[in-house]
Amino acid sequence: MTKSPLAVIVEDSPTQAKQIAANLARYNVQSVIAYDGPEGLRAVDEHRPDLVVLDVNLPSMDGFQVCRRLKRDPNTAHIPVIMLTMEDDSEATLQGLEAGADDYIPKDMFAAENLLSTLNALGIVSR
């Protein structure tokens, strides 16, 4: 039996975090939820997930900082980071990609489908 992919979701809104986890569960992706940057970094270190879904606006440490830390660490640099955020202007998108994000998805009506497409392209899920 193959192991289900594991995602660490770093999202300060419990409602949005649960919604993302529910969307991922539909594709057999298990989730661990962290509600701020430091907690997210600890969760990634502890669980070594197959991907990180990361909000930008987080308390104490923003998503750009979290992404840069993950991508600088040789133990976590290979883990895909997908930023899923309300910050949808081109400057924020560029900042996310420069921080090392593998994709930057605005939270809009297409977010769940765009996230699925990215996970499919990364080989984490298949439709």
C-alpha positions, 0 to 999 in steps of 0.5 A: 500500500502506498503512503498518502502524501502529507501536506503542512498547511500554514494558515492563521485562519482556522476556517480556511485551514480546515477548508484547504485540508478538506480539499486536499483530503478529497485527493488522499492528501493528509494534512497537518495544520500550523497557525503561524510561521514558527509553528509551520517551520516546526511542523515541517521539521517534525513531519517532513511533508511532501508539500507546504501550503503557505499563507503570506499574512501570518502572525509573527513571521510572514509567509515570505520569511517562512518560505525563504527559511525552508528553501535555505535549509538543505533538509527542506529545500526540496519540499514544494512550497505553494503560497495560497494567499489573498495577496494577489498583486503582481509585486506580492506574486514576484516576492513569493516566487523570489522567496522560492515558492514553487507556485503562488495561487491567489485565494479566489473562486479558482483557488482549489482548482489551481491548487489541484492543478499544481499538485498534479503537475508536481506529481503529488496527486493524480486526477 
